[in-house]
Structure formats: structure tokens, C-alpha cells
Amino acid sequence: MTIKKFLAKTPRLALNQVKEELGEDATIISNRSINGWTEILARGESAVNTDSQSQKTQKLDETQLAKQLQAKKAQEMITLLNSKPAQKTISSSSELPEANVTKIDAVQSIQIQGVLKEIREMRSQFQVQIDNLSRASLEYSSNKRDLMSQFLSAGFNLDLAKRVITKLPSDFSAKEATPWAINLLAKNLQVLENESEIMSRQGIFALLGPTGVGKTTTIAKIASRYVLKHGNQGIALVSTDTYRIGGHEQLRIYGKILGVEVFAAKDAQELQQTLDQLKDKKLILIDMAGLSQKDQMVGAQLDMLHEANRDIQKIICLNASSTLDTLNNVSKAFASRGLDGCIITKVDEAIGLGGVINVALQNKLKVYYLTNGQRVPEDIAMIDKVALIEEAFNQGKTKDAVSTISPEDLPAFFSNSSTNMNQGIAQYA
């Protein structure tokens, strides 16, 4: 029986280590997060070093057989020792039984000591967990514990939940705690308050993010909103997607429909020349190639924008249906040259919004838009952040059900006005 600790960046990697080291039948004793890393304490019968399933089965059978033989011998010796006449006869006639008894006792003693050691280690681990839970119970009131549960169910991480809950006024009731927490999060969430920041001012925006996150479609939606308000003369689209087959053509099709010029740039020099050519345009939207956050080309892509020697605002698209860990990795990978904001995409595919809101708060990203489908330009809107966070908490209450936001739900929590939000914050500020 083996007990080992495994440390990895994510729970999935840690579990893979457990399976490789201890096998599929390993038992997880504890699982905790340490400074962003995952530590798992697991117990297995033996390390998995065999080459085939048949060898594993044979080894287990031999072990079980040996244990059965030892148990049988031990039982026979106990019966022999309990039988007084037999014990006297054998003791007087030969020393062999006594030697066997000593040998078996020694083996059993070693085995028993090993089992006791494992039990003590397990008890120690359980005691640590119980102590932690006890301290948390003493530290938090029932209202705070309930609010903590709501945060975790909504998809927020433990660190953010703790920071909010420690600020909760002690005299607040359960009914007051949740609205207070929602408004505190909203107070710290930056959003685009007025669309004129994009539509009425001269600016260059580059949309970044992994493949399939919705960058090209989002650019088409923003361009459509601009064309509807100001016409198609003051806007241009630029594609740097030379990696994906047809990537540039997709943007060109949107541009043709809108009557907007579309340009291609494969490197920093071409990008700079293109931007110089478009200096009379009020709005330039750059569609960057979709890259995994693990791709080494991410750095080259960011260098390309930096070397263009223009004030380009970098907006990352965050897939609302991705996990919190994935979103954090994406944000960190694309933030080496700084990020100016984010656009939350694929809300219609997400079963919870807490994770993506958590990442925006944690990385202090300004949320420009939220997209909720493939329709151009309908499925994009500015955000009423109080309503958005309320939706995240409501989804947490029904997390067992697949909760999505349909286009018909958009007016309920998307708004260009922030009046209600400011009133809510003022109540608790």
C-alpha cells in the first residue's frame, strides 16, 4: 500500500499523475489548492510499473494468495497455541513449531506496523481537513457561509469569495447579503459605459483570443453597429489571419455585405503600411489569427501589434463556456503586452457566467460587449453589470440544469443605461 503526494498546476494534471503512478484504482485521500497549484494525496496498492493488464492481475492474485496462506498459517498456529495438550507435546518433541511461530509473528508484526502507520497518516490528513472546516465554521456566520456557497455555486473562485465575504457587514441579514455582494462586484467590474467611446472617436482595436472564440463574427457585429449609425465610409477591417484556410475570406465576405473595405497584413511591416493608408478612418478593427494560449506564436502576434508603432487597443475575446482555469490561462498568455479590455462571447453556450466575470474582475479587464449567438448584428449588446452578475448567481442556484440565455432574454439584463447600477452601488458604498 502506497501513499504519495502529487503537485500539479491543474486538478486534471494532478489526477493524471495519480493514475500514472498508482493506477486507475488509486484512492484520493485529500485534494487542496496551494498558491494556485493543486496538491492531491492518494493511496494505491502498488505503483503501476507493469506492461500489461494480465501482469497486474497476476501480481494481485499472487499477493492475495500470499496473504491467504499467511492468514491460514496464523490461524493454524493460534489454534495450536490455544490447544494446551498439543502445545505441550509439540514443545517437548520438537523446536520447529516454535520457530515457525516466531517467524509468522515477525511477519505479522511488520505488516501490522505498516497498516498502523498508514492509518495514522490518513487520520492526520483527515484531522487537518476537519480542523480547517472547524475554523471556517467558527470564522463565518451562517449568513457568510450561505453567501460563500452561492459564490462557489455561481462559478467564482474561493479567493474572490473570501475577499468579498470578509467585507460583509455583520448586521446584514441573509436577504441583504446577496444583493450587497452583487453590487460590490458590480462596483469593481469595469464596463463600456458609453458606446461613443468606440463609435464616435478615432481608434484602432485588435481582437485577440484562441481559435473559435468568435473574433471574426464579433468584428462583423461591431462593424454592423457602426455602419447603421455612421455609414460605411469611416470604418475599415484588417485581417492578419494568414494561418487558417479561408480565415481572411470570412472577414472579406462580411465586409462585402456591409460595403466596408477589408485589408490583409501578414507581418508588422504590412500592418504598419496598411494602418498608414487608413489613417483617415475613424474606426479600424483588426482580426488577429486565432491561437491557442499555449502556442509560441502568441508572443510573435503581440510583437506584431507593438511593432506597428500605432496606438492599438488590444481586446481579448473570452469564451463564457470555458472553465475558470482555462480563461485564466488565456488571459495570462495574451496579457504579456497588456490588455485594454475584453469581450465576453458565446454566452448562449455557457451554463454559468461566474467564471468569466471572475476573470474580468481578477485581471481588471474592461468589458466592452457581450455576444449571445451568431446573428449579425443582433446578438451583441452592452452590459448592465448588476443584472449580469445577478444572472450568474441565479444560474448557480440551478446549476444542475443546463441554463442558457436565449436572445429573448437579452433585454432583461443588457442595457445601455447604468442608472440602476449606480443607484444600487450608492446604497452600499
Buried (B, 14 or more C-beta within 10 A) or exposed (E): EBBBEBEBEBEEBBBEBBBEBBBEEBBBBBBEEEEEEBBBBBBBBBEBEBEEEEEBEEBEEEEEEEEEEBEEBBEEBEEBEEEEEEBEEBEEEEEEBEEBBEEBEEEBEEEEEEEEEBEEBBEEBEEEEEEEEEEEEEEBBEBBEEBBEBBBBBBBBEEBBBEBBEEBEEEBEEEBBBBBBBBBBBBEBBBBBEBEEBBBEEBBBBBBBBBEBBBBBBBBBBBBBBBEEBEBEBBBBBBBBEBBEEBBEBBBBBBEEBEBBBBBBBEBEBBBEBBEEBEEBBBBBBBBBBBEBEBEEBBEBBEBBBEBEBEBBBBBBBBBBBBBBBBBBBBEBBBEBEBBBBBBBBBBBBBBBBBBBBBBBBBEBBBBBBBBBEEBBEBBBBBBBBBBBBBBBEBBEEBEEEBBBEEEBBEEBBBEEBEEBBEBBEEBE
